[in-house]
Amino acid sequence: MDWIVEFYNWRVVIQFIPEFVDGISATLWISLISLILSLIIGTIGAIMRMSANPVLWRIAAGYVQAIRSTPLLIQIYVIYFSLPALPLLGRRLDELEGGIIALGLNAGAYMSEIIRAGIESISRGQVEGAKSVGMTYLQRMRYVVLPQAFANVVPPLLGQTAVLIKDSSLVSFIGVFELFGAGLTVLSERLMPNEAFMTVAACYLVIYGFMLAFSNFAQRKLGGART
């Protein structure tokens, strides 16, 4: 047992349980707000990508390509350090705001492609049927297309959500405390990297396990196959 304690001293980890609990709570909260933002951006982006207006299509396509071709950490730094004071706020973004916006914009690009695939999976006949009863474009999207599109792409949306949760660790580089930041606290105070980062990894595995269980549950409810 001594060699186990030397490799991973669980007694030290127990002393830092409050920090890890706070870190998990912060990670889930940051991820939730970023997820909502990314779904809004992704839905708008998907509709713009499918627009007949070339200006809207090119703006959405350029946004997706810009996000895909640059590292998330660089995007976080650019948004936090480079954005000037915003007129509506009268100040610069703080660390948490900058991190959430960067995560939302990054995930939104991938969400837009997933949602676009879901929209394209809706049969043309349903759209034509909605037109025939006098629905406007917005009504067709709201009542016919988007509900079915989201139902068709639940698994990839949940998969991207899991990626978002893991990527939230990068906001610690601009001073936001979350799960990875709790590991850094253990490292700085006790100089024990195994106890710091193996515990962080275990916490992410638990979160991912819950995400996988929820994904399987959602697929069963929607009649899909388990992955």
C-alpha positions, -999 to +999 in steps of 0.1 A: +000+000+000+029+023+006+039+024-031+003+034-039+004+063-015+037+074-030+023+073-065-011+088-056-017+102-021-054+102-018-052+118+017-039+150+001-068+149-025-093+146+003-080+178+018-087+196-015-122+181-021-139+216-016-117+230-044-125+201-067-162+205-059-161+242-067-141+234-098-167+209-111-195+233-104-177+261-122-170+238-152-206+227-155-219+263-151-195+277-177-202+248-201-240+253-197-239+290-205-215+283-234-237+255-247-268+278-248-248+305-266-233+280-291-268+266-299-281+301-306-251+309-328-251+275-344-288+277-353-284+312-368-252+301-386-269+270-401-298+290-414-274+316-429-254+287-445-285+275-463-297+310-473-300+319-510-284+352-501-247+350-511-237+376-485-252+357-456-239+324-469-203+337-473-204+353-438-215+321-422-190+300-442-162+324-434-170+322-397-170+284-397-137+282-416-120+308-393-130+289-362-120+256-376-086+267-388-074+284-355-067+269-321-093+275-294-067+289-270-057+316-295-094+324-299-098+328-261-067+351-260-079+372-289-114+377-275-102+384-239-071+405-246-079+422-280-115+432-278-119+469-269-143+482-244-178+473-255-203+502-258-232+483-241-210+474-212-189+505-210-159+483-201-138+454-213-149+418-209-138+401-176-121+367-176-154+347-172-172+367-199-144+364-223-140+327-217-177+319-222-180+340-253-149+323-268-162+288-260-197+297-274-183+311-306-160+281-310-186+255-303-212+274-323-192+268-356-193+231-351-229+232-339-239+251-370-226+223-392-244+197-372-277+216-372-273+222-409-270+185-415-302+180-394-321+206-414-310+190-447-323+156-434-359+169-434-377+158-465-387+183-491-422+171-490-427+184-454-414+218-463-437+220-493-466+208-472-459+236-447-458+261-476-491+248-489-509+256-457-496+292-457-467+291-433-441+317-436-404+309-437-400+316-400-430+295-391-418+266-412-384+267-394-400+270-360-428+245-362-417+220-388-380+220-397-360+229-365-378+205-341-372+175-363-337+187-372-326+188-336-342+154-329-323+139-358-289+152-346-291+146-308-261+122-307-236+145-325-250+175-305-243+157-273-209+146-285-200+182-293-213+192-258-188+167-243-160+183-263-172+217-251-170+206-214-134+193-219-124+225-238-137+246-209-104+238-191-086+262-214-103+292-198-080+286-168-052+302-190-069+336-186-075+332-149-109+316-147-112+290-118-128+257-129-119+220-126-085+223-142-078+253-120-085+232-090-058+208-102-034+237-106-042+248-070-031+213-057+000+215-079+010+250-067+004+243-030+017+207-027+038+202-058+020+168-065+012+165-102-002+130-100-027+140-073-036+172-091-041+160-127-051+124-122-080+137-100-089+162-127-089+135-153-111+112-131-136+141-126-138+146-164-143+108-169-172+109-144-188+139-162-183+121-196-199+090-181-230+109-172-230+125-207-228+091-224-256+077-202-278+107-211-269+103-248-280+067-248-312+076-229-320+103-254-314+080-283-336+053-269-364+079-263-360+091-299-359+056-313-323+057-324-297+030-320-272+029-292-237+038-300 
